[in-house]
């Protein structure tokens, strides 16, 4: 009894194994109907050629031809019903009609309102009882462009898995691209730079092309739309033009390579004209005349790709990082595009899978989105750093101004305390002693001293623009109190009066430089020279003091403050000094 049960279990397991391993045998043939005149009845008399699964049938550019396929499929299993899917790998066929006998079993394709159950192929189910066979005829039609296809048998679960994976991947990447578009739209509104606009247009066209090329739009979005063949063709044209325009703007070809820029504009203007011509031909149903415009379009695209590649290589000398970015992103596109174009012209026998363009497209959009975002963030950080540096400089300038004010006020306070204070006390004492005449005499002296000190601080003549007169008066006053030193003032074509606000600063700067030369440089001679030129005023101060080494001693607070004040007026400040050889300072103020 145990042996009988064991044998029964073995029989069931063997039957189940045979049931799961049922294999379909297929005899496949095809014939090209160049005039598309045959129907399901007349085509059976044609001379069909054998071809195998996964063998690509490529008839090149299609001139309204139809391919008829014959499939005789037999289930070799003796127990299990064979369930499988007959799949056609080119899912951009205009129409695919499946006949069993003379009955239409299935209709699929871009120019139909029907859709395949799977994103990755046009497929219809086959179910055969053990030992049975069926004959199917399939009519394949693609009205324009290149026609190629292959077939294979596949398990439904595997097709579902691949289809769902493709949907998930495409959805994810399109979502990422939309985020990049949103972010670059914000950057466009902030920066007003056209580069972001070109990227947005390029990204939008990339999404449209990807949705059509992956069958995503037909399968999930707009199954009733009947013009995906045209949409795929034109979206790829505008996508390449948008990419090239974006790269041209990114490389700034209009500025650095104007001839190449004009070449690109010329060939793509011609392509737009060719697109308009093909649209008119399609509308009129003149399909035979489409090949020439398409050939010219492909040739123009090839020229554009070569020019961009050439410009990118030359751009390595101008902006190496940008050129490297473009080469990294654009080389796959160039390899793919060149391969497709050469294959279209029949110069290479091997064709590159269209799916690669989708991957390249996604790669480029994400890559450039990352680069633009990174560049903007880097620029933003640099700007923030510059703002901080400017703020720091302003704070230093305010501190410098405050210290100058404190120093000037301290000097005035010392003058008032040391000079005026003692004299006023003396005059008050004379009044108390009833010595009015002597007090009046000292009041007159005090008034004269006040006028002289006021003139030293800021002469009244400066309000009238008399810089030379003010400096000369001050030089004479200083020379009166000097022992063993002398100050000389010379002018060369320098105007007597200047109506510019900077004369107040230049007057004070001149006094400060003279004071530094006498006090810190121990100079015996200080020469001040003023030159008037058609476009600028030049002030040169030279002394024979002890000098200093500029490489080892900083300019110090005073000279740095002078330089900042000169820079404020768009001027130039230059100092030359050597130990034991004195100092020469030159200030240039442009005409305002």
C-alpha positions in Angstrom: 0.0 0.0 0.0 2.8 2.4 0.9 4.5 1.6 -2.4 1.3 2.3 -4.3 0.9 5.7 -2.6 4.6 6.6 -3.2 4.3 5.7 -6.9 1.1 7.8 -7.1 2.9 10.8 -5.7 5.7 10.3 -8.1 3.2 10.2 -11.0 1.5 13.4 -9.9 4.9 15.2 -9.5 6.1 14.0 -12.9 2.8 15.1 -14.5 3.0 18.5 -12.8 6.6 18.9 -13.9 5.7 18.0 -17.5 2.8 20.4 -17.3 5.0 23.3 -16.2 7.7 22.5 -18.8 5.3 22.5 -21.8 7.1 24.0 -24.8 5.8 25.8 -27.8 7.2 25.0 -31.2 7.0 27.9 -33.7 7.4 28.2 -37.4 7.8 31.9 -38.4 7.9 33.4 -41.8 7.4 36.9 -43.4 6.8 38.6 -46.7 7.1 42.2 -47.7 4.1 43.6 -49.5 5.7 46.7 -51.1 2.4 48.1 -52.4 0.3 47.3 -49.4 -2.3 45.8 -51.8 -2.7 42.3 -50.2 -5.3 41.3 -47.8 -5.6 38.2 -45.5 -7.0 36.1 -48.4 -4.5 37.1 -51.1 -1.4 37.2 -49.0 -1.5 33.4 -48.3 -0.3 32.8 -51.9 2.9 34.9 -51.4 6.3 33.4 -51.1 7.1 33.8 -47.3 10.7 33.7 -46.0 11.7 32.0 -42.8 13.0 34.0 -39.8 13.7 33.1 -36.2 12.8 34.5 -32.9 14.8 37.6 -31.9 16.0 38.0 -35.5 15.6 41.6 -36.5 13.8 42.3 -39.8 14.8 45.7 -41.1 13.4 47.1 -44.4 15.0 50.5 -43.9 13.0 53.6 -44.8 9.5 52.6 -45.4 7.6 53.6 -48.6 4.1 52.6 -47.6 5.1 48.9 -47.5 3.4 46.2 -45.3 5.0 43.2 -43.7 2.9 40.0 -43.3 4.1 37.4 -40.8 3.0 33.8 -40.7 3.2 31.9 -37.4 2.4 28.2 -36.9 2.6 27.5 -33.2 2.3 24.0 -31.7 2.1 22.9 -28.1 4.6 20.0 -27.7 3.4 19.2 -24.2 1.2 16.2 -23.7 -0.5 17.3 -20.5 -0.5 21.0 -19.9 -2.2 23.8 -21.8 0.5 26.2 -23.0 0.0 29.8 -22.2 2.4 32.4 -23.6 2.6 35.8 -25.3 3.7 36.6 -28.8 5.7 39.8 -28.4 6.9 42.3 -31.0 9.8 44.3 -29.7 9.1 47.5 -31.8 6.2 49.1 -29.9 6.2 52.1 -32.3 4.5 50.2 -35.1 1.6 52.2 -36.6 -0.7 49.2 -36.6 -0.3 45.5 -35.9 -3.3 43.3 -36.8 -3.4 39.6 -35.7 -5.6 37.2 -37.7 -6.6 33.6 -36.8 -7.9 32.3 -40.0 -9.7 35.3 -41.5 -10.9 36.6 -38.1 -9.2 39.6 -36.6 -7.9 38.5 -33.2 -6.1 41.6 -32.0 -5.3 45.2 -33.1 -2.5 47.1 -31.6 -0.2 50.1 -32.6 0.4 53.8 -32.4 -2.3 54.6 -35.0 -5.0 52.7 -33.3 -7.0 53.4 -30.1 -6.0 50.0 -28.7 -3.1 49.4 -26.4 -0.8 46.5 -25.5 -1.1 45.1 -22.0 2.6 45.8 -21.5 4.7 48.9 -21.7 7.8 47.2 -23.2 6.3 45.4 -26.3 3.2 44.9 -28.5 1.9 41.5 -27.3 -1.1 39.2 -27.7 -1.8 36.0 -25.7 -1.6 32.4 -27.1 -3.2 29.5 -25.4 -2.9 26.0 -26.9 -4.1 22.6 -25.6 -1.6 19.8 -25.4 -0.5 18.6 -28.9 -2.6 21.3 -30.6 -1.4 23.9 -33.1 -2.7 27.3 -34.4 -1.8 29.4 -37.4 -1.7 33.2 -37.0 -1.1 35.9 -39.6 0.1 39.3 -38.5 -0.1 42.4 -40.6 2.6 45.0 -39.6 2.3 48.6 -41.0 4.4 51.7 -40.4 3.5 54.5 -42.8 6.6 56.7 -42.4 10.1 56.5 -41.1 12.2 53.4 -40.6 10.5 50.0 -40.2 12.2 47.2 -38.3 11.0 44.6 -35.8 11.6 41.3 -34.2 9.5 38.9 -32.2 9.8 36.5 -29.2 7.7 34.4 -26.9 7.5 35.5 -23.3 5.9 34.6 -20.0 3.1 36.9 -18.9 4.5 37.3 -15.4 7.9 38.3 -16.7 6.4 40.8 -19.1 4.3 42.3 -16.3 7.4 42.6 -14.1 9.4 44.3 -16.8 6.5 46.6 -17.7 5.9 47.6 -14.1 9.7 48.2 -13.5 9.8 50.4 -16.6 6.8 52.4 -15.4 8.3 52.9 -12.0 11.7 53.9 -13.4 10.3 56.4 -15.9 7.9 57.8 -13.3 10.7 58.3 -10.8 13.0 60.0 -13.2 10.3 62.3 -14.7 9.4 63.3 -11.1 13.0 64.2 -10.5 13.1 66.2 -13.7 10.0 68.0 -12.8 11.6 69.0 -9.5 14.6 70.3 -11.4 12.4 72.2 -13.7 10.6 73.8 -10.7 13.9 74.7 -9.0 15.4 76.2 -12.2 12.2 78.1 -12.7 12.7 79.7 -9.3 16.4 80.4 -10.3 15.2 82.0 -13.6 12.8 84.3 -11.7 15.6 85.2 -9.3 18.6 85.6 -11.6 16.8 86.5 -14.9 19.4 84.4 -16.8 18.4 82.9 -20.1 20.5 79.8 -19.4 17.9 78.6 -17.0 15.1 79.2 -19.5 16.9 77.2 -22.1 17.4 74.4 -19.6 13.6 74.4 -18.7 12.6 74.2 -22.4 15.1 71.5 -23.0 13.9 69.5 -20.0 10.2 69.8 -21.0 10.9 68.6 -24.5 13.0 65.8 -23.0 10.0 64.7 -20.9 7.7 64.7 -23.9 10.2 62.7 -25.9 10.7 60.2 -23.1 6.9 59.7 -22.5 6.4 59.0 -26.2 9.5 56.9 -26.8 9.0 54.6 -23.8 5.3 54.0 -24.8 4.4 55.6 -21.4 2.1 58.2 -23.0 0.3 55.5 -25.1 0.0 53.0 -22.3 -1.0 55.2 -19.4 -1.9 58.8 -20.4 -3.5 59.2 -23.9 -4.3 55.8 -25.4 -6.8 57.3 -27.9 -4.2 59.6 -29.4 -3.4 58.4 -33.0 -0.3 60.5 -33.9 2.5 59.1 -31.7 4.7 58.3 -34.7 4.7 62.0 -35.8 5.0 63.1 -32.1 8.0 60.9 -31.6 9.7 62.2 -34.7 9.0 65.9 -34.1 9.6 65.8 -30.4 13.1 64.3 -31.0 13.9 67.1 -33.5 12.9 69.9 -31.2 14.6 68.1 -28.3 17.9 68.0 -30.1 17.5 71.6 -31.2 16.7 72.7 -27.6 19.7 70.7 -26.3 22.1 72.3 -28.8 20.7 75.8 -28.1 21.2 75.2 -24.4 24.8 74.1 -24.9 25.5 77.0 -27.3 24.3 79.4 -24.6 26.2 77.5 -21.9 29.4 77.7 -23.9 28.6 81.4 -24.8 29.3 80.7 -28.5 27.7 83.9 -29.5 30.6 85.7 -27.8 33.6 83.3 -28.1 32.7 81.5 -31.3 30.4 83.7 -33.4 31.0 81.8 -36.7 30.1 78.4 -35.2 27.1 80.0 -33.5 25.9 81.3 -36.8 26.4 77.8 -38.4 24.2 76.2 -35.7 21.5 78.9 -36.0 21.6 78.4 -39.8 21.3 74.6 -39.9 18.6 74.6 -37.2 16.6 77.4 -39.0 16.8 75.1 -42.1 15.6 72.2 -39.9 12.6 74.2 -38.7 11.7 74.9 -42.4 12.1 71.2 -43.2 9.8 70.4 -40.3 7.1 72.7 -41.7 7.5 71.1 -45.1 7.1 67.6 -43.7 4.0 68.7 -41.7 2.4 70.0 -44.9 3.3 66.8 -46.8 1.7 64.7 -44.0 -1.4 66.8 -44.1 -1.6 66.4 -47.9 -0.8 62.7 -47.7 2.3 63.0 -49.8 4.3 60.3 -47.9 6.7 59.5 -50.8 8.3 63.0 -50.5 9.1 62.7 -46.8 12.5 60.9 -47.2 14.5 63.8 -48.6 13.5 66.3 -45.9 14.2 63.7 -43.3 17.7 62.9 -44.8 18.5 66.7 -44.9 17.3 67.0 -41.3 19.5 64.1 -40.1 22.4 65.7 -41.9 21.8 69.1 -40.3 21.6 67.5 -36.9 24.9 65.8 -37.6 26.5 69.1 -38.5 25.1 70.6 -35.3 26.5 67.8 -33.1 30.0 68.1 -34.7 30.0 71.9 -34.3 29.1 71.6 -30.6 31.7 68.9 -30.0 34.3 71.0 -31.8 33.4 74.1 -29.9 33.5 72.2 -26.6 37.0 70.9 -27.3 38.2 74.5 -28.1 36.4 75.8 -25.0 38.7 73.8 -22.8 41.1 76.7 -23.2 38.5 79.3 -22.1 36.5 77.6 -19.3 37.8 74.1 -18.7 35.2 73.0 -16.1 32.2 73.9 -18.3 33.8 72.1 -21.3 34.5 69.0 -19.3 30.9 69.0 -18.0 29.6 69.1 -21.6 31.9 66.4 -22.8 30.9 64.1 -20.0 27.2 64.7 -20.7 27.2 65.1 -24.5 29.6 62.3 -25.6 27.0 59.5 -25.2 24.5 61.6 -27.2 27.1 62.2 -29.9 27.9 58.5 -30.1 24.3 57.5 -30.3 23.3 60.2 -32.7 26.2 59.5 -35.0 25.5 55.8 -35.0 21.8 56.3 -35.8 22.5 58.8 -38.6 25.2 56.6 -40.2 22.9 53.6 -39.9 20.1 55.6 -41.5 22.3 56.3 -44.5 23.4 52.6 -44.6 27.0 53.4 -43.7 27.0 51.0 -40.7 25.1 47.7 -40.5 24.6 47.8 -36.7 21.8 49.9 -35.3 21.7 51.3 -31.8 18.7 50.5 -29.7 16.3 53.5 -29.3 16.0 52.8 -25.6 19.6 54.1 -25.2 18.4 57.6 -26.3 15.9 57.6 -23.4 18.6 56.7 -20.9 21.0 59.3 -22.4 18.2 61.9 -22.3 17.5 61.2 -18.7 21.2 61.2 -17.9 21.8 64.6 -19.6 18.8 66.3 -18.0 19.7 65.1 -14.5 23.4 65.9 -15.1 22.8 69.4 -16.3 20.2 70.0 -13.7 22.7 69.1 -11.0 25.5 71.2 -12.6 23.2 74.3 -12.9 22.0 73.9 -9.4 25.5 73.4 -8.1 26.8 76.4 -10.0 24.0 78.6 -8.6 24.6 77.4 -5.0 28.4 78.0 -5.5 27.7 81.5 -6.8 25.2 82.1 -4.0 27.9 81.1 -1.5 30.5 83.3 -3.2 28.1 86.2 -3.2 27.4 85.7 0.5 31.2 85.7 1.2 31.6 88.9 -0.8 28.7 90.5 1.0 30.4 89.5 4.3 33.7 90.9 3.1 32.0 94.1 2.0 30.2 94.4 5.3 33.5 93.9 7.1 35.2 96.6 4.9 32.3 99.0 5.7 32.7 98.3 9.4 36.5 98.9 9.1 35.8 102.1 7.2 33.3 103.3 9.8 35.9 102.5 12.5 38.5 104.4 10.5 36.2 107.4 10.1 35.5 107.3 13.8 39.2 107.1 14.7 39.9 110.0 12.4 37.1 112.0 13.9 38.4 111.2 17.4 41.9 112.2 16.4 40.8 115.5 14.8 38.6 116.3 17.8 41.4 115.5 20.2 43.8 117.8 18.2 41.2 120.6 18.3 40.6 120.0 22.0 44.4 120.2 22.6 44.6 123.4 20.6 41.7 125.0 22.5 43.1 123.8 25.9 46.8 124.7 25.4 46.3 127.9 23.4 42.9 129.4 23.8 42.4 128.2 27.4 45.6 129.8 28.8 45.1 133.1 26.8 41.4 133.4 27.9 42.5 132.9 31.5 45.2 135.6 31.1 42.7 138.0 29.5 40.2 137.4 32.3 43.0 138.2 34.8 43.8 141.5 33.0 40.1 142.5 33.2 40.0 141.8 36.9 43.1 144.0 37.4 41.3 146.8 35.4 44.0 146.6 32.7 41.4 147.0 29.9 43.8 148.2 27.2 46.1 145.2 27.7 43.1 142.9 27.7 41.8 144.3 24.5 45.2 143.8 22.8 45.3 140.2 23.9 41.7 139.7 22.6 42.8 140.9 19.2 45.7 138.4 19.2 43.3 135.6 20.3 41.0 136.4 17.4 43.9 136.3 15.0 44.9 132.9 16.4 41.4 131.6 16.0 41.2 132.6 12.4 44.6 131.0 11.7 43.7 127.8 13.4 40.4 127.7 11.7 42.2 128.2 8.4 44.6 125.3 9.2 41.7 122.9 10.0 39.7 123.7 6.9 40.4 126.9 4.9 37.4 129.0 3.8 38.9 129.2 0.3 38.3 125.4 -0.2 34.6 126.2 -0.4 35.4 128.1 -3.5 37.5 125.2 -5.0 40.9 127.0 -4.4 42.9 123.9 -3.5 46.2 125.3 -4.7 45.7 128.5 -2.7 44.7 126.6 0.4 47.7 124.2 0.2 50.1 127.0 -0.5 48.9 129.0 2.5 49.3 126.0 4.7 52.8 125.2 3.4 53.9 128.8 4.1 52.5 128.5 7.6 54.2 125.1 8.2 57.6 126.3 6.9 57.5 129.2 9.4 57.7 126.8 12.3 60.1 124.3 10.8 63.8 124.1 11.7 66.1 122.1 9.4 63.3 121.1 7.1 61.4 122.6 4.2 58.2 122.0 2.3 57.9 122.9 -1.4 54.8 123.1 -3.6 54.9 123.0 -7.4 52.0 122.9 -9.9 51.9 121.9 -13.5 48.8 122.8 -15.6 46.8 122.3 -12.4 43.6 124.5 -12.4 43.3 127.2 -9.7 39.8 126.2 -8.8 38.2 122.7 -8.9 34.5 122.2 -8.2 34.7 118.7 -6.9 33.8 117.4 -3.5 37.1 115.4 -3.2 39.2 118.6 -2.8 38.4 118.6 1.0 39.7 115.0 1.3 42.8 115.8 -0.8 43.6 118.8 1.3 43.5 116.8 4.5 45.3 113.9 2.9 48.1 116.3 1.8 48.5 117.6 5.3 48.6 114.1 6.7 51.2 112.9 4.3 53.4 116.0 5.0 53.0 115.4 8.7 54.0 111.7 8.4 57.0 112.6 6.3 58.2 115.2 8.9 57.2 113.3 12.1 57.8 109.6 11.2 60.2 109.8 8.3 62.4 112.6 9.7 62.5 114.2 6.3 64.5 117.3 5.6 62.7 118.0 2.4 59.1 117.4 1.3 58.0 118.1 -2.2 54.4 118.3 -3.2 53.7 118.4 -7.0 50.3 118.8 -8.6 49.7 117.9 -12.3 46.6 118.6 -14.4 45.9 116.2 -17.3 42.9 116.0 -19.7 41.5 112.9 -18.0 42.9 113.0 -14.5 44.6 115.0 -11.7 47.9 113.6 -10.3 49.3 114.5 -6.8 52.9 113.4 -6.1 54.5 113.6 -2.6 58.2 112.9 -2.3 60.5 113.2 0.7 64.1 112.3 1.6 63.3 110.7 4.9 64.4 107.3 6.2 61.8 105.4 4.1 60.7 101.8 4.9 60.5 98.3 3.3 57.1 97.7 1.9 57.6 93.9 1.9 58.2 93.8 5.6 56.2 96.7 7.0 52.5 97.1 6.4 51.1 100.5 5.2 49.6 101.1 8.7 46.2 102.6 9.6 46.9 106.1 8.2 48.0 105.0 4.7 45.3 102.4 4.5 42.7 105.0 5.4 44.1 107.4 2.8 43.9 104.6 0.1 40.3 103.8 1.0 39.4 107.4 0.7 41.1 107.6 -2.7 39.4 104.4 -3.9 36.0 106.0 -3.0 36.6 108.6 -5.7 37.6 105.8 -8.2 41.2 107.0 -7.9 44.5 105.2 -7.6 47.0 105.2 -4.8 50.6 104.1 -5.2 53.5 104.2 -2.8 57.1 103.4 -3.3 59.7 103.4 -0.6 63.1 101.9 0.3 65.0 102.1 3.6 67.3 105.2 3.5 66.0 106.4 0.1 62.8 108.2 1.2 59.2 107.7 0.1 57.2 108.7 -3.1 53.4 108.6 -3.0 51.4 109.2 -6.1 47.6 109.8 -6.1 45.5 109.9 -9.3 41.9 111.1 -9.4 40.0 110.8 -12.6 37.9 113.7 -13.9 34.3 113.3 -12.8 
